[in-house]
Amino acid sequence: MKLYGEYCKAMYDREMISNDHSFIVYKSFEDGSLYIHSVYTTPEARGKGAYLELEQQLINKVKPSSIFCYVDTTTNNPTLSLKAILKSGYTIFSTTSESIMLKKDM
């Protein structure tokens, strides 16, 4: 996991936060917004709050005014991802033919 975090930093200037079951790759901006680029939770931890715990750690660390993320509709199970994100308090911000962008105001 550490190597993937180093890759994200070197290639895209993105940060990563992780725990034993999840990781979030993100970038924070000077306007107070935070953009989540990637999220992963191990199958055995899905639906048990591992991601929500990690997201809260990220919010406490960065203190964003808003958070943006997206669902790539070409991936496996995009509906499952969308349901989880909407349940976490995000709303649909915009859509394209291959993605759904979501936003959460803090």
DOKOLRO-445947 format. One line per 4 residues: number of its first residue (from 1); for each residue x, y, z of N, C-alpha, C, O, CB. Coordinates in Angstrom, 2 decimals. Atoms other than C-alpha are relative to their C-alpha. Glycine has a CB too. Layout:
N
NUM> X,Y,Z,X,Y,Z,X,Y,Z,X,Y,Z,X,Y,Z; ...;
***
This chain:
106
1> 0.83,-1.19,0.00,0.00,0.00,0.00,0.87,1.26,0.00,0.56,2.24,-0.66,-0.94,0.00,1.21; -0.89,-1.15,-0.05,2.86,2.36,0.80,0.54,0.36,-1.39,0.64,1.53,-1.74,1.15,-0.27,0.96; -0.54,-0.23,1.34,4.29,1.94,-2.70,-1.04,0.68,-0.90,-0.70,1.57,-1.68,0.45,-1.33,-0.62; 1.05,-0.62,0.80,0.94,2.83,-4.30,-0.17,1.47,0.41,-0.37,2.33,-0.45,-1.35,-0.76,0.17;
5> 0.07,-1.38,-0.48,0.78,5.98,-2.14,1.14,0.84,-0.55,0.94,1.99,-0.94,0.01,0.04,1.53; -1.15,-0.72,0.56,4.26,6.97,-3.28,-0.18,0.26,-1.49,0.18,1.32,-1.99,1.29,-0.80,0.24; 0.29,-0.15,1.43,3.23,6.41,-6.90,-0.99,1.15,-0.22,-0.76,2.00,-1.09,-0.56,-1.31,-0.58; 1.01,-1.06,0.14,0.16,8.66,-6.50,0.60,1.37,0.27,0.25,2.34,-0.41,-1.18,-0.25,0.95;
9> -0.65,-1.27,-0.33,2.29,11.40,-4.94,0.94,0.41,-1.13,0.92,1.57,-1.56,0.77,-0.11,1.34; -0.99,-0.32,1.03,5.04,11.22,-7.57,-0.66,0.33,-1.34,-0.23,1.26,-2.02,0.96,-1.16,-0.18; 0.60,-0.17,1.32,2.77,10.98,-10.61,-1.03,1.13,-0.05,-1.13,1.84,-1.05,-0.65,-1.28,-0.43; 1.15,-0.90,0.05,-0.18,13.18,-9.64,-0.06,1.02,1.13,-0.99,1.83,1.19,-1.25,-0.80,0.02;
13> -0.01,-0.87,-1.18,0.75,15.06,-6.44,-1.25,-0.20,0.86,-1.83,0.75,1.37,0.11,1.46,-0.42; 1.15,0.37,-0.82,-2.04,13.23,-4.62,0.48,-0.68,1.27,1.55,-1.28,1.30,-0.97,-0.92,-0.79; -0.31,0.62,-1.29,-2.06,12.02,-1.03,-0.85,-1.26,0.16,-1.83,-1.46,-0.55,-0.25,0.99,1.17; 0.77,1.19,-0.31,-3.28,8.73,0.39,-0.10,-0.16,1.50,0.86,0.06,2.23,0.63,-1.25,-0.64;
17> 0.23,0.35,-1.39,-4.79,7.85,3.74,-0.54,-1.43,-0.02,-1.32,-1.78,-0.90,-0.99,1.01,0.73; 0.44,1.39,0.01,-5.36,4.22,4.68,-0.13,-0.55,1.41,0.41,-0.01,2.37,0.97,-0.86,-0.81; 0.05,0.79,-1.22,-6.26,1.78,7.40,0.15,-1.46,-0.43,0.53,-1.72,-1.57,-1.34,0.24,0.82; -0.21,1.41,0.33,-6.19,-2.03,7.50,-0.92,-0.50,-1.11,-0.62,-1.52,-1.74,-0.20,-0.84,1.22;
21> 1.00,0.52,0.94,-9.22,-2.35,5.20,-0.35,0.95,-1.15,-1.05,0.54,-2.07,-1.23,-0.32,0.74; 0.41,-0.97,1.02,-9.51,0.80,3.07,1.13,0.97,-0.31,2.05,1.15,0.49,-1.25,0.77,0.46; -0.84,-1.15,0.28,-7.63,3.55,1.32,-0.77,1.02,-0.81,-1.72,0.69,-1.52,1.28,-0.43,-0.74; 0.56,-1.11,0.76,-8.54,6.93,-0.12,1.18,0.77,-0.59,2.10,1.14,0.13,-0.90,0.93,0.91;
25> -0.98,-0.85,0.68,-6.42,8.78,-2.69,-0.71,1.32,-0.25,-1.80,1.34,-0.82,0.54,-0.65,-1.36; 0.68,-1.29,0.05,-7.19,12.50,-2.58,0.96,1.13,-0.30,2.18,0.98,-0.26,-0.71,0.27,1.31; -0.77,-1.22,0.15,-6.05,16.00,-3.34,-0.83,1.12,0.59,-2.02,1.24,0.31,0.36,0.29,-1.50; 0.69,-1.15,-0.57,-6.95,19.10,-1.35,0.45,1.26,-0.74,1.58,1.34,-1.23,0.27,0.13,1.53;
29> -0.25,-1.22,0.76,-7.14,22.54,-2.91,-0.10,1.23,0.89,-0.73,1.20,1.95,-0.99,0.12,-1.16; -0.05,-1.24,-0.78,-6.56,26.09,-1.68,-1.38,0.60,0.27,-1.54,1.32,1.25,0.85,1.01,-0.71; 1.34,-0.54,-0.22,-10.27,26.94,-2.03,-0.76,-0.75,1.09,-1.92,-0.45,1.37,-0.79,-0.04,-1.30; 0.62,0.76,-1.07,-11.00,24.44,0.75,-0.68,-1.28,-0.46,-1.18,-2.04,0.36,-1.00,0.86,0.70;
33> 0.63,1.22,0.50,-12.33,21.70,-1.50,0.98,-1.17,0.04,2.20,-0.99,0.07,-0.52,0.21,-1.43; -0.75,1.24,-0.04,-11.16,18.13,-1.43,-0.55,-0.88,-1.10,-1.76,-1.01,-1.25,-0.09,-0.71,1.40; 0.44,0.88,1.07,-11.26,15.75,-4.39,0.50,-1.41,0.28,1.71,-1.63,0.39,0.49,0.50,-1.38; -0.35,1.40,-0.21,-11.33,12.01,-3.79,0.10,-0.67,-1.37,-0.87,-0.71,-2.12,-1.05,-0.73,0.91;
37> -0.25,0.61,1.30,-9.80,10.23,-6.77,-0.23,-1.51,0.00,-0.73,-2.05,-0.98,1.40,0.30,-0.44; 0.14,1.45,-0.07,-9.80,6.60,-5.63,-0.36,-0.42,1.41,0.07,0.17,2.39,1.29,-0.70,-0.46; 0.39,0.59,-1.28,-11.35,4.54,-2.88,0.00,-1.51,-0.19,-0.41,-2.03,-1.23,-1.41,0.51,0.48; 0.10,1.45,0.02,-10.97,0.89,-2.08,-0.22,-0.50,1.42,0.42,-0.04,2.36,1.27,-0.63,-0.62;
41> 0.24,0.70,-1.27,-12.34,-1.26,0.74,0.02,-1.49,-0.31,-0.59,-1.94,-1.28,-1.36,0.43,0.66; -0.07,1.44,0.22,-11.56,-4.95,1.04,-1.41,-0.61,0.06,-2.26,-0.12,0.80,0.93,-0.67,1.06; 1.34,0.60,0.03,-14.55,-7.20,0.31,-0.55,-0.37,1.38,-1.73,-0.18,1.65,0.01,-1.23,-0.87; 0.49,0.41,-1.32,-14.73,-8.50,3.88,-0.37,1.17,0.90,-1.08,0.99,1.89,1.04,-0.85,0.69;
45> 0.29,-1.17,-0.83,-14.93,-4.96,5.30,-1.12,0.87,-0.57,-1.56,1.82,0.09,1.25,0.84,0.16; 1.06,-0.81,0.62,-17.56,-3.58,2.91,-1.29,-0.08,0.79,-1.69,-1.15,1.25,-0.24,-0.44,-1.45; 1.26,-0.06,-0.74,-20.75,-2.45,4.60,0.16,0.00,1.50,-0.83,-0.08,2.23,-0.86,-1.14,-0.39; -0.25,0.05,-1.44,-19.10,-2.41,8.03,0.58,1.30,0.54,0.99,1.37,1.70,0.95,-1.14,0.32;
49> -0.43,-1.31,-0.48,-18.06,1.25,8.22,1.47,0.30,-0.12,1.91,1.36,0.33,-0.37,0.13,1.39; -1.45,-0.24,0.11,-14.35,0.91,7.39,0.28,1.26,-0.81,1.13,2.06,-0.42,0.71,-1.20,-0.64; -0.21,-1.20,0.81,-14.56,3.54,4.66,-0.47,1.25,0.72,0.22,2.27,0.70,-0.73,-0.13,-1.34; 0.52,-1.18,-0.69,-16.71,5.91,6.71,0.94,0.47,1.11,1.11,1.67,1.32,-1.39,-0.29,0.59;
53> -0.98,-0.33,-1.04,-14.20,5.76,9.55,1.21,0.71,-0.60,1.70,1.70,-0.06,0.45,-1.29,0.74; -1.15,-0.60,0.66,-11.37,6.56,7.16,-0.35,1.37,-0.58,0.45,2.30,-0.50,0.50,-0.92,-1.11; 0.42,-1.29,0.53,-13.33,9.35,5.47,-0.06,1.04,1.13,0.34,2.19,0.93,-1.38,-0.13,-0.69; 0.07,-0.92,-1.12,-13.95,10.93,8.89,1.39,0.42,0.45,1.60,1.58,0.80,-0.77,-0.63,1.17;
57> -1.38,-0.36,-0.32,-10.22,10.78,9.66,0.53,1.02,-1.00,1.21,1.98,-0.62,0.91,-1.26,0.00; -0.42,-0.94,1.04,-9.59,12.55,6.35,-0.64,1.36,0.20,0.03,2.38,0.07,-0.34,-0.55,-1.39; 0.70,-1.27,-0.25,-12.21,15.21,7.11,0.63,0.72,1.19,0.86,1.93,1.13,-1.51,-0.24,0.26; -0.63,-0.60,-1.19,-10.66,15.80,10.55,1.39,0.54,-0.32,1.80,1.57,0.22,0.09,-1.04,1.14;
61> -1.36,-0.41,0.37,-7.19,16.07,8.99,0.00,1.23,-0.90,0.74,2.19,-0.66,0.72,-1.16,-0.69; -0.04,-1.04,1.02,-7.98,18.33,6.02,-0.97,1.15,0.29,-0.71,2.29,-0.09,-0.31,-0.60,-1.35; 1.03,-0.99,-0.30,-11.10,20.17,7.27,-0.50,0.71,-1.27,-0.45,1.93,-1.36,0.54,1.04,1.00; 0.45,-0.60,1.26,-12.53,20.70,3.76,-1.34,0.70,0.15,-2.13,0.39,1.05,-0.09,-1.06,-1.07;
65> 1.32,-0.64,0.05,-15.45,22.98,2.96,-0.96,-0.83,-0.85,-2.17,-0.78,-0.66,0.11,1.43,-0.56; 0.79,0.90,0.83,-16.66,20.48,0.35,0.89,-1.13,-0.50,2.11,-0.99,-0.60,-0.65,0.76,-1.19; -0.71,1.17,0.51,-15.71,17.06,-0.96,-0.65,-0.41,-1.31,-1.88,-0.49,-1.41,-0.01,-1.18,1.03; 0.47,0.50,1.28,-16.01,15.89,-4.55,0.56,-1.41,-0.21,1.67,-1.71,0.23,0.42,0.94,-1.15;
69> -0.46,1.32,0.39,-15.76,12.32,-5.82,-0.79,-0.40,-1.23,-1.69,0.32,-1.66,-0.17,-1.04,1.16; 0.76,0.45,1.16,-16.99,10.33,-8.77,-0.09,-1.51,-0.04,0.72,-2.23,0.56,0.63,0.53,-1.28; 0.15,1.42,0.28,-18.23,6.93,-9.82,0.23,-0.19,-1.49,-0.45,0.43,-2.31,-1.42,-0.54,0.45; -0.26,0.36,1.39,-16.79,5.54,-13.03,-1.01,-1.08,-0.37,-0.94,-2.19,0.16,1.50,-0.49,-0.21;
73> 1.06,0.95,0.33,-19.78,3.82,-14.62,0.46,-1.15,-0.87,-0.33,-2.05,-1.17,-1.12,0.72,-0.69; -0.52,1.11,0.80,-17.53,1.56,-16.70,0.65,-1.08,0.87,1.10,-2.10,0.35,1.02,0.53,-1.00; -0.63,0.97,-0.90,-16.20,-0.28,-13.62,-0.99,-1.11,0.38,-2.18,-1.04,0.06,0.53,0.69,1.26; 0.87,1.03,-0.56,-17.55,-3.43,-11.99,-0.84,0.60,1.12,-0.31,1.33,1.96,0.83,-1.21,0.53;
77> 0.92,-0.41,-1.08,-20.58,-2.71,-9.78,-0.07,1.51,0.27,0.01,1.91,1.43,0.39,-0.68,1.25; 0.10,-1.43,-0.29,-20.91,1.07,-10.24,-1.23,0.35,0.82,-1.22,1.33,1.57,-0.01,0.78,-1.30; 1.21,-0.28,-0.77,-24.42,0.92,-8.77,0.26,-0.18,1.49,-0.22,0.61,2.30,-1.15,-0.93,-0.44; -0.36,0.23,-1.40,-23.05,-0.50,-5.53,0.79,1.18,0.55,0.53,1.65,1.66,0.81,-1.31,0.15;
81> -0.80,-1.16,-0.42,-20.48,2.31,-5.33,-0.87,1.24,0.14,-0.75,1.98,1.12,1.13,0.27,-0.99; 0.87,-1.18,-0.04,-23.09,4.97,-6.12,-0.92,-0.03,1.22,-1.08,0.99,1.89,-0.83,0.08,-1.27; 0.87,0.12,-1.17,-25.47,3.68,-3.43,0.75,0.32,1.28,0.23,1.03,2.15,-0.60,-1.42,0.08; -0.79,-0.24,-1.21,-22.72,3.72,-0.81,0.35,1.47,0.15,0.30,2.02,1.25,1.29,-0.84,-0.02;
85> -0.38,-1.41,-0.05,-21.64,7.25,-1.71,-1.21,0.87,0.33,-1.11,1.78,1.15,0.62,0.45,-1.34; 1.21,-0.77,-0.30,-25.19,8.61,-1.70,-0.41,-0.19,1.46,-0.86,0.77,2.10,-1.16,-0.44,-0.94; 0.33,0.28,-1.40,-25.79,6.94,1.68,0.91,0.78,0.95,0.54,1.05,2.09,0.13,-1.51,0.28; -0.97,-0.74,-0.82,-22.72,8.83,2.97,-0.23,1.51,-0.01,0.56,2.26,0.56,1.39,-0.28,-0.49;
89> 0.34,-1.41,-0.05,-24.38,12.20,2.37,0.39,0.82,-1.22,0.27,2.04,-1.20,0.63,0.60,1.17; -0.35,-0.70,1.24,-23.19,13.07,-1.13,-1.24,0.18,-0.85,-2.21,-0.58,-0.73,1.10,-0.77,-0.79; 1.05,-0.21,0.98,-25.45,14.45,-3.83,0.63,0.04,-1.40,1.81,0.35,-1.54,-0.80,1.30,0.30; -0.51,-0.02,1.37,-25.10,14.21,-7.60,0.26,1.45,-0.41,-0.61,2.31,-0.28,-0.99,-0.68,-0.97;
93> -0.44,-1.33,0.41,-23.20,17.23,-8.91,-0.06,0.15,-1.52,-0.52,1.17,-2.03,1.43,0.27,0.50; 0.05,-0.02,1.46,-22.83,16.38,-12.61,0.19,-1.42,-0.52,0.61,-2.31,0.22,1.08,0.96,-0.59; -0.17,1.31,0.60,-22.78,13.47,-15.00,0.59,0.12,-1.40,0.46,1.16,-2.06,-1.35,-0.75,-0.05; -0.44,0.15,1.40,-21.10,12.38,-18.23,-0.46,-1.38,-0.43,-1.11,-2.09,0.33,1.58,0.19,-0.15;
97> 0.39,1.32,0.47,-21.62,9.30,-20.33,0.73,-1.12,0.73,0.29,-2.27,0.69,0.26,-0.11,-1.49; -0.77,1.04,-0.67,-19.00,7.46,-18.25,0.24,0.23,1.50,0.92,-0.57,2.15,1.31,-0.14,-0.67; -0.23,-0.25,-1.43,-19.08,9.02,-14.78,-1.12,0.83,0.61,-1.86,1.54,-0.07,1.34,0.71,0.20; 0.93,-0.79,-0.80,-21.22,10.51,-12.06,0.83,0.70,1.05,1.45,0.05,1.89,-1.14,-0.89,0.65;
101> -0.73,-0.77,-0.99,-19.63,13.32,-10.04,-0.95,0.33,1.14,-2.11,0.69,0.93,0.61,1.30,-0.63; 0.80,-0.26,-1.20,-20.86,13.78,-6.49,0.71,1.02,0.88,1.92,1.22,0.79,-0.25,-1.32,0.79; -0.54,-1.04,-0.89,-20.41,16.48,-3.87,-0.65,-0.12,1.37,-1.83,-0.44,1.50,-0.23,1.42,-0.60; 0.49,-0.10,-1.38,-20.74,16.73,-0.10,0.47,1.32,0.56,1.67,1.57,0.63,0.49,-1.19,0.88;
105> -0.35,-1.26,-0.66,-20.85,20.16,1.52,0.17,-0.26,1.48,-0.61,-1.00,2.09,-1.07,1.09,-0.25; -0.29,0.22,-1.42,-19.38,20.29,4.99,-0.58,1.13,0.84,-0.44,1.12,2.06,1.53,-0.12,0.24;
***
